[in-house]
Amino acid sequence: MGVPKRLTEMQQRFAEFLVFGDENGPLTQSEAALKAGYSPKRARQEGSELCNPKLSPLVVKYIGELKEERIRKHEVTYEGHIAELGRLREAALKKGSFSSAVNAEANRGKAAGLYIDRKIIKTGKLEDMSEQELEAKMKQILNDYSQIINVTPEKSESEDSPPRIDYSSESSSSSD
């Protein structure tokens, strides 16, 4: 008998139902076999055999081609993603939905790399540190960030008091 040279209509329908599903969503092998027209008594067996490359190599190959087609159709590219977010923003603006427009624009900015999400995970508590450890940590922070913050000591009677940190110059100096 040998391997058939081409797919039957039922095999094609099976593969299409398996890859694309129906109006209700994805289908199992058995459900796809039933929808394609196979006997309810053998649907489970047929679905399994049609997905076996040794028994049905043409069907398995066709399923692979359909999956690749689906991936290409729904592929997300940078250019397409940015364009779609722009289209959604414009549609939201036309409807007067400014919140949605702002969200679309913010997502475009994230996709373009204009925003950086930074998360700081702290371990330990300040309450658990000794006074000397706190002072050492403060000095280390001041040294590490002295280039981006303006540190001016407060005029006080005690030399041991911590310096005052002025963040107002931070926004003007970070213009990169």
Rosetta blueprint (number, residue, H / E / L):
1 M L
2 G L
3 V L
4 P L
5 K L
6 R L
7 L L
8 T L
9 E H
10 M H
11 Q H
12 Q H
13 R H
14 F H
15 A H
16 E H
17 F H
18 L H
19 V H
20 F H
21 G L
22 D E
23 E L
24 N L
25 G E
26 P L
27 L L
28 T L
29 Q H
30 S H
31 E H
32 A H
33 A H
34 L H
35 K H
36 A H
37 G L
38 Y L
39 S L
40 P L
41 K L
42 R L
43 A H
44 R H
45 Q H
46 E H
47 G H
48 S H
49 E H
50 L H
51 C L
52 N L
53 P L
54 K L
55 L L
56 S L
57 P H
58 L H
59 V H
60 V H
61 K H
62 Y H
63 I H
64 G H
65 E H
66 L H
67 K H
68 E H
69 E H
70 R H
71 I H
72 R H
73 K H
74 H L
75 E L
76 V L
77 T L
78 Y H
79 E H
80 G H
81 H H
82 I H
83 A H
84 E H
85 L H
86 G H
87 R H
88 L H
89 R H
90 E H
91 A H
92 A H
93 L H
94 K H
95 K L
96 G L
97 S L
98 F H
99 S H
100 S H
101 A H
102 V H
103 N H
104 A H
105 E H
106 A H
107 N H
108 R H
109 G H
110 K H
111 A H
112 A L
113 G L
114 L L
115 Y L
116 I L
117 D L
118 R L
119 K L
120 I L
121 I L
122 K L
123 T L
124 G L
125 K L
126 L H
127 E H
128 D H
129 M L
130 S L
131 E H
132 Q H
133 E H
134 L H
135 E H
136 A H
137 K H
138 M H
139 K H
140 Q H
141 I H
142 L H
143 N H
144 D H
145 Y L
146 S L
147 Q L
148 I L
149 I L
150 N E
151 V E
152 T E
153 P L
154 E L
155 K L
156 S L
157 E L
158 S L
159 E L
160 D L
161 S L
162 P L
163 P L
164 R E
165 I E
166 D E
167 Y L
168 S H
169 S H
170 E H
171 S H
172 S H
173 S H
174 S L
175 S L
176 D L
